[in-house]
Amino acid sequence: MFVVFNFILINTVLVVLVSAYAVSSQNESAYIPADDGEELLYANNEKHTSTIEEGNTAKHVFYWLYTRDHEVGQLLNRSEPHMIESTTYDSKNLIKLVVHGWLGYSSVNDSICPYVVNGYLRVGEYNVICVDWEEYAADMTYATAKIRAKHIAKDIAKVLTRITYNMTEAVDSIHLIGHSMGAHIVGFVGKILTNQIPRITGLDPAKPLYANSDPVDRIDKTDGKFVDIIHTNGKKNGIYDPLGDIDFYPNGGKRQPNCNISVTGSCNHAKSYHYFAQSIWAKEDFVATNCTSWRDYLKGRCNNSDTTYMGEYVDKNQTGKYYLKTPVDLEYQ
C-alpha cells in the first residue's frame, strides 16, 4: 500500500511539473526596450488576445501632422472627408509617415517622431505625419501589441487612402518610416496597399516574436517599390538578417558607439532613428560600402567600390548589404 501511494504521489508531482513547464514555455517573458529606452518586461500571451475588435482601432490611433507652417503639430480630424481640410497639409509636398514601436510615445522628446520631424523641417517643406498608437501600446503586453500591429496597419492604410483622395493624389510622394515594431507595421501597410507605396524604411525592425516569421508576418522587401532597412541592434532587439532591397549595418549592425553595455540594448536599438534623422541634413556622415560582411569591411576586402548614403538619400538603384562606421560625435537634433 505504501509503495502504491508513493508511486501515485511521485507521478502527480511529475505531472504538475511538466504542466508548469508547458505553461511557462508558452508564455515566455523577456526584457525588451521601449522606444524611449526604458527597460520593460513583455510576456508572450498571444493566445489570450486572439479576439480583437478591429473597429476600435480608430478610437485609439491618432495622426499628427507637422509642417513648417505649423511645427507644433495638428491632429488630423477623422470627421473631415480627407482628414486634412483644416490643416496646413500641402499636396505639393512629400508625405513622410512615421510609426513608433511598442511603448514608443510619439511626442516624447527622445522618441522617433521629434527626431524625424526636426530633421525634415530643418531642410525643407514636408508633410510629416506621426502615427500615435500610444493608447494601445501603453496598455498591453508586447505579444498583444504584435497582434494589434496588423489592425493598426489597416487603419493607416485607410487614412492614407483618405488623405490622397483614394490613392489618386500625391501617391508618388509617400514614404513610410517605422522603428522596431513600427517597422513591421509600415510593412503591413505596404502589403495592404499592394504595389502603391514608393518607399518603406524599417529602422531596426523588432526581433522578438518576429525573427522566425514568414515574410507575410513581418516587414519584407516586397512590401514597397523600394524597401531600405537600418540594423543597429541585430540579434538582440532587432532582426539581423537582411529584410529589404538594401540593408545597412552601421558599425556592424549589433552595437553602437556611445552606448553603454546593458541587458536590454535599448540605446543601440534607438540609434537607428537617431542615424536616420541626422542623415536628412548630414548625408555625408553616412556613406556606406557594399560588402559581404562587417569583418571583410574592416579588413578592406569588399569586392567592389559600390557606395551609397544610408538613410534619407539612399540610392534606390542599389541593393544588397552595406556597411559603414558612423561618426562618434553625432548631433542628433
C-alpha positions in Angstrom: 0.0 0.0 0.0 2.8 2.4 0.9 4.6 1.6 -2.4 1.4 2.3 -4.4 0.9 5.6 -2.5 4.4 6.7 -3.2 4.1 5.8 -6.9 0.9 7.9 -7.2 2.4 10.8 -5.3 5.6 10.9 -7.5 3.6 10.7 -10.7 1.3 13.5 -9.5 4.3 15.7 -8.8 5.8 14.9 -12.2 2.5 15.8 -14.0 2.4 19.2 -12.1 6.0 20.0 -13.0 5.5 19.1 -16.7 2.3 21.1 -16.9 4.0 24.1 -15.2 6.9 23.8 -17.7 4.5 23.7 -20.6 2.7 26.8 -19.4 6.0 28.5 -18.8 7.2 27.6 -22.3 4.1 29.0 -24.0 4.3 32.2 -22.0 7.9 33.2 -22.3 8.9 36.5 -20.8 11.9 38.6 -21.8 13.2 42.1 -21.5 12.8 44.5 -24.4 13.4 48.2 -24.5 10.6 50.6 -25.4 11.3 53.3 -28.0 12.1 55.8 -25.3 14.9 53.5 -23.9 13.1 52.3 -20.8 13.7 48.7 -19.9 10.5 46.8 -19.7 9.3 43.2 -19.4 7.0 41.7 -22.0 5.1 38.4 -21.8 4.1 36.2 -24.7 0.4 35.7 -24.1 -0.8 35.7 -27.7 -3.4 33.0 -27.3 -5.3 35.2 -24.8 -5.6 38.1 -27.2 -6.8 36.5 -30.4 -10.2 38.2 -30.3 -9.7 41.8 -31.1 -12.3 44.3 -32.4 -10.7 45.9 -35.4 -13.4 48.6 -35.4 -12.0 50.0 -32.1 -8.6 50.8 -33.6 -9.7 54.2 -35.0 -10.7 55.3 -31.4 -7.1 54.7 -30.2 -4.8 55.7 -33.0 -4.1 59.3 -33.8 -2.4 61.1 -36.6 -0.4 64.3 -36.1 0.7 66.5 -39.0 3.8 68.6 -38.8 4.7 71.2 -41.4 6.9 74.3 -41.5 3.7 76.4 -41.2 2.6 74.6 -38.1 5.6 72.9 -36.3 3.7 72.2 -33.1 1.5 69.5 -34.7 -2.1 69.3 -35.9 -4.4 66.4 -35.1 -6.0 65.1 -38.2 -9.7 65.1 -37.9 -11.5 61.9 -38.8 -14.8 63.7 -39.2 -13.5 65.5 -42.2 -13.8 63.7 -45.6 -10.0 63.7 -46.1 -8.9 64.5 -42.6 -6.7 67.4 -43.8 -9.2 70.1 -44.7 -8.5 72.2 -41.5 -4.7 71.7 -41.5 -1.7 73.1 -43.3 -1.2 69.9 -45.3 0.1 70.7 -48.8 -0.3 68.1 -51.5 2.7 69.6 -53.4 5.0 68.5 -50.5 6.3 65.0 -49.9 4.5 62.8 -47.3 6.6 61.2 -44.6 4.6 59.0 -42.3 6.4 57.9 -39.1 5.3 55.0 -36.8 6.8 54.3 -33.4 7.3 51.0 -31.7 5.9 49.3 -28.6 5.6 51.9 -25.8 7.3 54.5 -28.0 5.4 57.7 -27.5 5.1 59.9 -30.5 5.5 63.2 -28.6 8.3 62.3 -26.1 11.5 64.1 -26.9 13.6 61.0 -27.2 11.2 59.0 -29.4 11.3 58.7 -33.1 8.8 61.4 -34.0 10.5 64.5 -32.7 13.8 63.4 -34.2 12.4 62.8 -37.7 10.1 65.8 -37.7 13.0 68.1 -36.7 15.2 66.6 -39.4 12.8 67.1 -42.2 11.5 70.5 -41.3 15.1 71.6 -40.8 15.8 71.1 -44.6 12.5 71.8 -46.4 8.8 71.7 -46.8 7.2 68.4 -45.9 4.0 66.8 -44.7 5.4 64.8 -41.7 2.6 62.6 -40.2 3.3 60.8 -36.9 1.1 57.9 -36.1 0.4 57.8 -32.4 -0.8 54.4 -31.1 0.3 55.1 -27.6 -3.1 54.3 -26.1 -2.7 50.8 -27.4 1.0 50.4 -26.8 0.9 51.6 -23.2 -1.9 49.3 -22.2 -0.9 45.9 -23.4 1.8 43.3 -23.4 4.3 43.1 -26.2 2.6 40.0 -27.6 -0.8 41.7 -27.6 0.8 44.7 -29.4 2.2 42.4 -32.0 -1.4 41.2 -32.8 -2.7 44.7 -32.9 0.0 45.7 -35.3 -1.9 44.5 -38.3 -5.0 46.3 -37.2 -3.1 49.5 -36.8 -1.6 49.0 -40.3 -5.2 48.6 -41.7 -6.1 51.9 -40.1 -3.1 53.6 -41.5 -3.9 52.3 -45.0 -7.4 53.7 -44.7 -6.1 57.1 -43.5 -3.6 57.3 -46.4 -6.4 56.4 -48.8 -8.5 59.3 -47.5 -5.6 61.8 -47.4 -4.7 61.0 -51.0 -8.2 61.1 -52.4 -8.4 57.3 -52.8 -4.7 57.0 -53.7 -5.0 59.4 -56.7 -3.2 62.4 -55.4 0.4 62.7 -54.2 0.8 58.9 -54.0 4.3 59.0 -55.5 5.4 61.1 -52.6 4.6 58.7 -49.9 7.4 57.4 -47.7 6.6 55.2 -44.7 9.2 55.1 -41.8 8.8 52.7 -38.8 11.0 51.8 -35.8 11.1 48.5 -34.1 7.5 47.0 -34.2 6.6 50.2 -36.1 8.9 48.9 -38.9 6.7 45.8 -39.2 3.6 47.9 -39.1 4.7 50.0 -42.1 5.5 46.8 -43.9 1.9 45.6 -43.3 0.6 48.9 -44.7 2.6 48.1 -47.9 1.1 44.7 -48.0 -2.4 46.2 -47.9 -1.7 48.9 -50.4 -0.1 46.5 -52.8 2.5 48.0 -55.2 1.4 51.5 -54.3 4.0 52.6 -51.7 7.1 54.1 -53.3 9.4 53.7 -50.3 9.3 52.0 -46.9 12.1 52.4 -44.4 12.5 49.9 -41.5 14.6 51.1 -38.6 15.9 48.2 -36.6 12.8 46.0 -37.1 11.8 44.3 -33.9 13.2 40.7 -33.4 11.1 39.3 -30.5 8.2 37.2 -31.9 9.2 38.2 -35.4 12.6 36.6 -36.0 11.2 33.3 -37.4 8.2 34.7 -39.1 7.4 34.3 -42.7 7.5 37.5 -44.9 3.8 37.8 -44.7 4.0 38.4 -40.9 6.9 40.9 -40.9 8.4 43.6 -43.0 9.8 42.4 -46.3 11.4 43.8 -49.4 8.2 43.0 -51.4 6.1 45.4 -49.2 7.0 48.5 -51.2 8.6 49.5 -54.5 11.8 50.2 -52.5 12.5 49.0 -49.0 15.6 50.0 -47.0 16.5 48.7 -43.6 18.9 50.0 -41.0 20.1 47.4 -38.4 21.6 48.8 -35.2 20.9 46.1 -32.5 20.8 42.9 -34.6 20.4 39.6 -32.9 19.1 41.2 -29.8 16.2 43.6 -30.1 16.4 43.9 -33.9 16.5 41.3 -36.7 20.0 41.0 -38.1 19.2 39.1 -41.3 18.6 41.2 -44.5 15.0 42.1 -45.0 14.9 44.9 -47.6 16.1 45.7 -51.1 19.1 47.2 -49.3 20.2 46.6 -45.7 22.6 48.9 -43.8 24.8 47.7 -40.9 26.3 50.8 -39.2 29.2 49.8 -37.0 28.4 46.1 -37.8 24.7 46.4 -37.0 24.8 45.0 -33.5 26.3 47.5 -31.1 26.7 51.3 -31.5 29.3 53.8 -30.2 28.4 55.8 -27.1 26.0 53.1 -25.9 26.9 51.6 -22.5 26.7 47.8 -22.1 23.2 46.9 -20.9 20.9 43.9 -20.6 18.3 45.3 -23.0 20.4 47.1 -25.6 17.9 49.9 -25.8 20.4 52.5 -26.7 21.7 50.5 -29.6 18.1 49.9 -30.7 17.2 53.7 -30.7 20.4 54.6 -32.7 18.6 53.5 -35.9 16.3 56.5 -35.8 19.0 58.8 -34.5 21.1 58.0 -37.5 18.2 58.3 -39.9 17.2 61.7 -38.6 20.7 63.0 -38.9 21.0 61.6 -42.4 18.3 64.0 -43.5 20.5 67.0 -43.1 24.0 65.5 -42.9 24.1 62.8 -45.5 27.9 62.9 -45.9 28.2 61.4 -42.4 26.6 58.1 -43.6 28.4 56.9 -46.7 28.2 53.1 -46.8 30.0 50.5 -48.8 28.6 47.3 -50.3 30.4 44.3 -48.7 29.8 40.7 -47.8 30.4 41.1 -44.1 31.5 43.5 -41.3 34.8 41.6 -40.9 35.5 42.0 -44.6 34.6 45.7 -44.5 37.0 46.3 -41.6 39.8 44.4 -43.5 39.1 46.3 -46.7 38.1 43.1 -48.5 35.0 44.4 -50.2 34.7 43.1 -53.8 33.6 46.4 -55.3 33.5 50.1 -54.7 29.7 50.5 -54.7 28.8 53.1 -52.2 25.6 54.9 -51.3 24.2 57.0 -48.5 22.5 55.3 -45.6 19.2 57.0 -44.6 17.2 59.6 -46.4 19.3 59.9 -49.6 19.9 56.2 -50.3 20.4 55.4 -54.0 17.3 53.4 -54.9 19.2 51.6 -57.7 21.5 49.9 -55.2 20.8 46.6 -53.5 22.5 44.3 -51.1 24.3 44.7 -47.7 26.1 47.9 -46.9 28.5 48.7 -44.0 29.8 51.9 -42.5 31.4 53.5 -39.5 29.4 56.3 -38.1 31.0 59.5 -36.6 31.3 59.3 -32.8 30.2 62.9 -32.1 26.9 62.9 -33.9 24.5 65.8 -33.3 21.0 64.2 -33.4 18.6 67.2 -33.3 
